[in-house]
Amino acid sequence: MRHISMTPFGRQPVTAGLLATHALAEAPAPVQACDKWALLRDLTVARQAFGVSDRDLVVLAALLSCHPTPKLTEDTSLIVFPSNATLSDRAHGMPESTLRRHIAALVQSGLILRRDSPNGKRYARRSASGRIDRAFGFDLRPLALRAPEITMKADDARSAAHELRCHREAVVIGIRDLTKLVIWGAEQTSADWTALKDACKNLQRGLRRKLDLSQLQSMELSIRALADQVHALIARQEASKTSEMSGTVIQIERHQQSSNKDDLESEQSHEKRTKAPQPIPLSLILKATPDICDYAPEGVRTWQDLVRVADLVRPMLGITLEAWQRACKVMGTEGAAVTLACMLQRHDSIMRPGGYLRTLTDKAEGQGFSPGPMVMALLRCGNGMQV
């Protein structure tokens, strides 16, 4: 089949892009056999790189449906010559005016080429043997020759889309974690979290837009910076609480001599109320409540270690700082730590640990509760390690 048309029919001018597409179509490079529908799928993915829209591709799919074989090869006719009515029918009833606009876009993008007849009609002339000698219509050879480029661009587009999805997932998870951490911190500490809450809301509002890769990466940096602020604020609060608790323990355990007998007896009476010495050895308590040891990587060797680990576990059970400080004041820090260790051992059966601790604190305030029976009950029922 011979290609005899290079210039467009009617008022359409010759452009540099048209000449370049003609040169590509007339190039001696052989056409590698390619599946036309697979090529269309790749072009759909990479359509932005070629400057075509989804509606342009609907028209291209209609043109490809007029090609007789499933593959585009050199030894088959790559010129299709459907009428506008046929194309409109295969493009799901697209109006002819719209059809012409999308065909022009495909030609301008260099994916197809016009082979216009003298009168602008699309048809084919056959030789005496019945084979097509001349065809006037749309040449698909530029599309077939650009198949490797289309496949490469599609792979790049898929990789970029995958990277974009991964970054967006990371941003969504980061904002979720940051928001919940800020809410938890505001409930557990007395610091001002207003600015951090506002920053989280701004990040959530930003996610409602369609963000590109650079914007998502910028949001990731903002999330990391805010997370560092949150962790630093929580660490300062925890350090402050630990310092206060240590001071309280030292004050309770400090022995002060007094020559006034009444003052000494009064101080000893106050010490009994605040410290609440434990008649049960620490080793026996740890055997009854082994779960508390899981939160102490270096082990629990002293009462101070038990108090420190209990203060660490306290927020995990949902016990507020106010309830914990009151329990330490009424039961003594060691008594409160033993009580919390027993509650941790039985956490499956305690629905509201915070309310449960408040109830025990009320009983202890009226001298109606001691953690000793809880420890012995755990040993008897086998919740702890057997002695």
C-alpha positions as a printed NumPy array, in Angstrom:
array([[  0.   ,   0.   ,   0.   ],
       [  1.34 ,   3.424,  -0.929],
       [  1.056,   6.593,   1.164],
       [  0.455,   9.449,  -1.247],
       [ -0.945,  12.174,   1.015],
       [  1.134,  14.449,   3.226],
       [ -0.764,  17.755,   3.468],
       [ -4.16 ,  18.029,   5.195],
       [ -7.392,  18.578,   3.332],
       [ -9.259,  21.905,   3.431],
       [ -8.171,  24.873,   5.495],
       [ -5.961,  22.954,   7.888],
       [ -2.4  ,  24.355,   7.64 ],
       [  0.895,  22.488,   7.554],
       [  2.739,  22.707,  10.877],
       [  6.166,  21.681,  12.104],
       [  4.563,  19.015,  14.292],
       [  2.674,  17.626,  11.307],
       [  5.874,  17.393,   9.268],
       [  7.669,  15.689,  12.155],
       [  4.875,  13.117,  12.456],
       [  5.009,  12.535,   8.701],
       [  8.756,  11.986,   8.934],
       [  8.214,   9.472,  11.733],
       [  5.531,   7.646,   9.755],
       [  7.744,   7.464,   6.686],
       [ 10.828,   6.371,   8.635],
       [ 12.382,   3.076,   7.503],
       [ 12.388,   1.75 ,  11.076],
       [ 10.356,  -1.477,  11.28 ],
       [  7.261,  -1.625,  13.43 ],
       [  7.612,  -4.038,  16.326],
       [  4.529,  -6.173,  16.765],
       [  2.532,  -4.909,  19.749],
       [ -0.863,  -5.632,  21.23 ],
       [ -2.988,  -2.609,  20.359],
       [ -5.186,  -2.878,  23.468],
       [ -2.209,  -3.282,  25.812],
       [ -0.674,  -0.251,  24.125],
       [ -3.896,   1.689,  24.685],
       [ -3.849,   0.764,  28.388],
       [ -0.258,   2.004,  28.694],
       [ -1.186,   5.208,  26.905],
       [ -4.088,   5.688,  29.302],
       [ -1.664,   5.57 ,  32.221],
       [  0.849,   7.896,  30.522],
       [ -1.69 ,  10.209,  28.85 ],
       [ -0.431,  13.317,  30.658],
       [  3.053,  12.82 ,  29.209],
       [  1.583,  12.83 ,  25.682],
       [ -0.877,  15.671,  26.246],
       [ -4.06 ,  13.706,  25.541],
       [ -7.235,  13.468,  27.591],
       [ -9.424,  10.531,  28.497],
       [-11.938,  11.61 ,  25.823],
       [ -9.183,  11.66 ,  23.216],
       [ -8.43 ,   8.062,  24.134],
       [-12.078,   7.09 ,  23.651],
       [-11.752,   8.208,  20.017],
       [ -8.416,   6.415,  19.686],
       [-10.029,   3.229,  20.989],
       [-12.725,   3.6  ,  18.313],
       [-10.011,   3.954,  15.639],
       [ -8.16 ,   0.901,  16.94 ],
       [-11.381,  -1.112,  16.829],
       [-11.443,  -0.501,  13.065],
       [ -8.052,  -2.175,  12.698],
       [ -8.643,  -5.774,  11.604],
       [ -6.096,  -7.616,  13.801],
       [ -5.327,  -7.506,  17.564],
       [ -1.691,  -6.563,  16.909],
       [ -0.14 ,  -3.626,  15.09 ],
       [  2.491,  -5.014,  12.706],
       [  4.342,  -3.824,   9.621],
       [  2.816,  -6.421,   7.322],
       [ -0.781,  -5.371,   8.034],
       [ -2.605,  -2.253,   6.927],
       [ -2.065,   0.456,   9.522],
       [ -4.438,   2.923,   7.838],
       [ -8.065,   2.811,   8.949],
       [-10.772,   4.673,   7.089],
       [-14.031,   4.609,   9.094],
       [-16.728,   7.169,   8.445],
       [-17.686,   9.728,  11.068],
       [-20.927,   7.826,  11.661],
       [-18.971,   4.625,  12.406],
       [-16.589,   6.414,  14.73 ],
       [-19.457,   8.136,  16.512],
       [-21.196,   4.809,  17.021],
       [-18.035,   3.169,  18.394],
       [-17.321,   6.204,  20.598],
       [-20.65 ,   5.674,  22.377],
       [-22.619,   8.253,  20.395],
       [-20.108,  11.114,  20.521],
       [-21.281,  14.082,  18.376],
       [-19.359,  14.62 ,  15.155],
       [-18.225,  18.109,  16.177],
       [-16.728,  16.702,  19.379],
       [-15.294,  13.79 ,  17.407],
       [-13.418,  16.125,  15.062],
       [-11.962,  18.059,  17.987],
       [-10.556,  14.929,  19.636],
       [ -9.196,  13.604,  16.334],
       [ -7.355,  16.908,  15.923],
       [ -5.889,  16.496,  19.419],
       [ -4.635,  12.984,  18.563],
       [ -3.046,  14.29 ,  15.352],
       [ -1.431,  17.198,  17.193],
       [  0.029,  14.853,  19.807],
       [  1.711,  12.84 ,  17.031],
       [ -0.048,   9.564,  17.835],
       [ -1.929,   9.273,  14.533],
       [ -1.588,  10.882,  11.107],
       [ -4.138,  11.995,   8.546],
       [ -3.945,  10.58 ,   5.042],
       [ -6.496,  12.819,   3.333],
       [ -7.919,  12.029,  -0.097],
       [ -8.395,  14.712,  -2.797],
       [-11.965,  15.338,  -1.647],
       [-11.335,  14.725,   2.068],
       [-13.302,  11.459,   2.133],
       [-11.964,   8.283,   3.753],
       [-11.812,   5.246,   1.521],
       [ -9.47 ,   2.659,   0.   ],
       [ -8.788,   1.723,  -3.627],
       [ -8.096,  -1.874,  -4.483],
       [ -5.921,  -3.33 ,  -7.209],
       [ -7.035,  -5.845,  -9.821],
       [ -6.099,  -8.643,  -7.43 ],
       [ -8.406,  -7.273,  -4.746],
       [ -5.683,  -6.023,  -2.411],
       [ -5.805,  -2.468,  -1.018],
       [ -3.513,  -0.313,  -3.168],
       [ -4.238,   3.138,  -1.771],
       [ -5.955,   4.094,   1.468],
       [ -7.086,   7.462,   2.753],
       [ -7.918,   7.839,   6.431],
       [ -5.988,   7.735,   9.698],
       [ -2.502,   6.209,   9.807],
       [ -1.721,   4.302,  13.043],
       [  1.952,   3.794,  12.196],
       [  3.173,   6.7  ,  14.426],
       [  1.372,   5.06 ,  17.362],
       [  3.004,   1.697,  16.623],
       [  6.458,   3.257,  16.215],
       [  6.14 ,   5.073,  19.548],
       [  5.074,   1.907,  21.404],
       [  8.426,   1.558,  23.295],
       [  8.243,   5.206,  24.357],
       [  4.637,   4.804,  25.497],
       [  5.505,   1.689,  27.521],
       [  8.442,   3.449,  29.203],
       [  6.348,   6.506,  30.053],
       [  3.603,   4.25 ,  31.442],
       [  6.106,   2.457,  33.703],
       [  7.355,   5.83 ,  34.946],
       [  3.8  ,   6.996,  35.587],
       [  2.96 ,   3.819,  37.511],
       [  6.116,   4.175,  39.619],
       [  5.313,   7.817,  40.346],
       [  1.716,   6.938,  41.276],
       [  2.945,   4.171,  43.603],
       [  5.395,   6.531,  45.299],
       [  2.659,   9.137,  45.672],
       [  0.314,   6.575,  47.274],
       [  3.039,   5.458,  49.695],
       [  3.797,   9.02 ,  50.765],
       [  0.107,   9.84 ,  51.19 ],
       [ -0.373,   6.715,  53.334],
       [  2.605,   7.73 ,  55.461],
       [  1.178,  11.239,  55.891],
       [ -2.287,   9.934,  56.84 ],
       [ -0.85 ,   7.522,  59.416],
       [  1.522,  10.197,  60.737],
       [ -1.292,  12.718,  61.232],
       [ -3.449,  10.077,  62.916],
       [ -0.688,   9.076,  65.339],
       [  0.239,  12.689,  66.037],
       [ -3.373,  13.733,  66.705],
       [ -4.02 ,  10.884,  69.129],
       [ -0.701,  11.474,  70.877],
       [ -1.562,  15.155,  71.349],
       [ -4.997,  14.245,  72.754],
       [ -3.411,  11.761,  75.147],
       [ -0.758,  14.259,  76.215],
       [ -3.352,  16.947,  76.879],
       [ -5.247,  14.548,  79.157],
       [ -2.178,  13.357,  81.049],
       [ -0.15 ,  16.55 ,  81.514],
       [ -0.848,  20.123,  82.501],
       [  1.083,  21.746,  79.615],
       [ -0.536,  23.982,  76.99 ],
       [ -1.298,  21.846,  73.917],
       [ -3.4  ,  24.418,  72.036],
       [ -0.784,  25.227,  69.408],
       [ -0.113,  21.557,  68.696],
       [ -3.833,  20.819,  68.39 ],
       [ -4.214,  23.678,  65.893],
       [ -1.241,  22.384,  63.893],
       [ -2.851,  18.917,  63.699],
       [ -6.109,  20.436,  62.461],
       [ -4.252,  22.378,  59.759],
       [ -2.566,  19.19 ,  58.581],
       [ -5.911,  17.387,  58.44 ],
       [ -7.418,  20.207,  56.392],
       [ -4.463,  20.061,  54.006],
       [ -5.17 ,  16.402,  53.25 ],
       [ -8.539,  17.287,  51.729],
       [ -6.736,  18.665,  48.665],
       [ -5.073,  16.63 ,  45.93 ],
       [ -1.398,  16.973,  46.823],
       [  1.616,  16.306,  44.657],
       [  4.775,  14.526,  45.786],
       [  6.644,  17.642,  46.938],
       [  3.679,  18.81 ,  49.029],
       [  3.357,  15.393,  50.688],
       [  7.086,  15.336,  51.467],
       [  6.768,  18.8  ,  53.008],
       [  3.885,  17.556,  55.171],
       [  5.986,  14.588,  56.285],
       [  8.717,  16.958,  57.468],
       [  6.125,  19.016,  59.365],
       [  4.733,  15.886,  61.019],
       [  8.215,  14.792,  62.135],
       [  8.943,  18.235,  63.571],
       [  5.627,  18.293,  65.471],
       [  6.174,  14.738,  66.717],
       [  9.572,  15.763,  68.101],
       [  7.917,  18.645,  69.952],
       [  5.253,  16.341,  71.397],
       [  7.78 ,  13.734,  72.56 ],
       [  9.995,  16.421,  74.071],
       [  7.031,  17.936,  75.933],
       [  5.924,  14.551,  77.259],
       [  9.498,  13.705,  78.274],
       [  9.792,  16.965,  80.25 ],
       [  6.515,  16.294,  82.003],
       [  7.533,  12.722,  82.844],
       [ 10.923,  13.896,  84.109],
       [  9.218,  16.501,  86.269],
       [  6.816,  13.924,  87.709],
       [  9.67 ,  11.467,  88.381],
       [ 11.596,  14.201,  90.169],
       [  8.582,  15.049,  92.32 ],
       [  7.979,  11.396,  93.132],
       [ 11.633,  10.87 ,  94.059],
       [ 11.487,  13.858,  96.363],
       [  8.353,  12.486,  97.983],
       [  9.958,   9.091,  98.57 ],
       [ 13.049,  10.695, 100.119],
       [ 10.905,  12.852, 102.349],
       [  8.899,   9.862, 103.508],
       [ 11.94 ,   7.692, 104.178],
       [ 14.065,  10.429, 105.806],
       [ 14.513,   9.802, 109.545],
       [ 14.552,  12.986, 111.585],
       [ 15.508,  12.925, 115.262],
       [ 13.649,  15.118, 117.709],
       [ 14.093,  15.649, 121.429],
       [ 10.384,  16.357, 121.793],
       [  8.593,  13.047, 122.359],
       [  5.223,  14.38 , 121.222],
       [  6.706,  15.707, 117.991],
       [  8.428,  12.358, 117.344],
       [  5.271,  10.364, 117.908],
       [  3.311,  12.77 , 115.695],
       [  5.926,  12.431, 112.938],
       [  5.93 ,   8.614, 113.211],
       [  2.127,   8.579, 113.048],
       [  2.226,  10.77 , 109.915],
       [  4.92 ,   8.516, 108.404],
       [  2.728,   5.438, 108.908],
       [ -0.14 ,   7.135, 107.099],
       [  1.933,   8.301, 104.125],
       [  4.459,   5.558, 103.642],
       [  2.276,   2.551, 104.513],
       [  5.184,   0.11 , 105.01 ],
       [  4.727,  -3.204, 103.27 ],
       [  4.81 ,  -6.278, 105.542],
       [  5.135,  -8.531, 102.461],
       [  8.62 ,  -8.891, 100.938],
       [  9.22 ,  -7.37 ,  97.51 ],
       [ 10.228, -10.747,  96.062],
       [  6.87 , -12.232,  97.06 ],
       [  5.009,  -9.298,  95.487],
       [  6.895,  -9.786,  92.206],
       [  6.003, -13.485,  92.205],
       [  2.338, -12.58 ,  92.614],
       [  2.478,  -9.846,  89.918],
       [  5.003, -10.939,  87.263],
       [  3.383,  -8.801,  84.507],
       [  4.819,  -5.595,  86.012],
       [  8.332,  -6.918,  85.352],
       [  7.673,  -6.877,  81.585],
       [  7.819,  -3.074,  81.689],
       [ 11.194,  -2.958,  83.468],
       [ 13.957,  -3.996,  81.03 ],
       [ 16.58 ,  -3.781,  83.797],
       [ 14.421,  -5.623,  86.309],
       [ 12.765,  -4.606,  89.601],
       [ 15.327,  -4.912,  92.391],
       [ 14.187,  -2.27 ,  94.89 ],
       [ 11.023,  -0.574,  96.023],
       [ 12.123,   2.532,  94.12 ],
       [ 12.246,   0.432,  90.925],
       [  8.705,  -0.791,  91.564],
       [  7.452,   2.775,  92.129],
       [  9.158,   3.98 ,  88.937],
       [  7.702,   1.161,  86.792],
       [  4.232,   1.661,  88.291],
       [  4.386,   5.354,  87.352],
       [  5.312,   4.291,  83.799],
       [  2.444,   1.771,  83.52 ],
       [ -0.136,   4.081,  85.09 ],
       [ -1.128,   6.014,  81.908],
       [ -1.278,   2.778,  79.902],
       [ -4.11 ,   1.601,  82.177],
       [ -5.954,   4.898,  81.676],
       [ -5.3  ,   6.179,  85.213],
       [ -5.078,   9.953,  85.363],
       [ -2.23 ,  11.794,  87.058],
       [ -4.627,  13.241,  89.643],
       [ -5.925,   9.809,  90.677],
       [ -2.38 ,   8.43 ,  90.881],
       [ -1.085,  11.308,  93.021],
       [ -4.009,  10.938,  95.427],
       [ -3.385,   7.18 ,  95.72 ],
       [  0.292,   7.836,  96.483],
       [ -0.676,  10.402,  99.111],
       [ -3.19 ,   8.117, 100.862],
       [ -1.552,   4.677, 100.448],
       [  2.049,   5.772, 100.222],
       [  4.058,   5.472,  97.056],
       [  4.979,   1.84 ,  97.713],
       [  1.444,   0.841,  98.627],
       [  0.1  ,   2.543,  95.499],
       [  2.747,   0.799,  93.397],
       [  1.813,  -2.624,  94.811],
       [ -1.885,  -1.891,  94.217],
       [ -1.241,  -0.9  ,  90.615],
       [  0.88 ,  -4.033,  90.032],
       [ -2.024,  -6.172,  91.28 ],
       [ -4.449,  -4.269,  89.035],
       [ -2.157,  -4.851,  86.035],
       [ -2.113,  -8.577,  86.824],
       [ -5.938,  -8.597,  86.791],
       [ -6.455,  -6.02 ,  84.019],
       [ -8.697,  -8.371,  82.022],
       [-11.308,  -8.349,  84.782],
       [-11.134,  -4.623,  85.631],
       [-13.291,  -2.584,  83.26 ],
       [-12.364,   0.888,  84.539],
       [ -8.938,   0.891,  86.21 ],
       [ -9.12 ,   4.625,  86.98 ],
       [-12.418,   4.332,  88.832],
       [-11.276,   1.135,  90.544],
       [ -8.157,   2.862,  91.897],
       [-10.233,   5.792,  93.154],
       [-12.51 ,   3.353,  95.017],
       [ -9.541,   1.605,  96.638],
       [ -8.053,   4.987,  97.57 ],
       [-11.327,   5.989,  99.27 ],
       [-11.279,   2.739, 101.247],
       [ -7.621,   3.208, 102.175],
       [ -8.39 ,   6.718, 103.388],
       [-10.83 ,   5.195, 105.825],
       [ -8.337,   2.475, 106.844],
       [-10.474,  -0.121, 105.036],
       [ -7.993,  -1.274, 102.398],
       [ -4.501,  -2.719, 102.264],
       [ -2.784,  -4.179,  99.18 ],
       [ -1.554,  -7.193, 101.152],
       [ -4.754,  -9.276, 100.757],
       [ -4.702,  -8.556,  96.983],
       [ -1.183, -10.005,  96.744],
       [ -2.098, -13.112,  98.74 ],
       [ -5.264, -13.611,  96.677],
       [ -3.222, -13.544,  93.478],
       [ -0.844, -16.126,  94.88 ],
       [ -3.697, -18.405,  95.997],
       [ -5.59 , -18.252,  92.677],
       [ -2.42 , -18.862,  90.658],
       [ -2.353, -15.54 ,  88.714],
       [  1.202, -14.991,  89.858],
       [  4.152, -17.367,  89.883],
       [  3.946, -20.191,  92.332],
       [  6.011, -19.778,  95.466]])
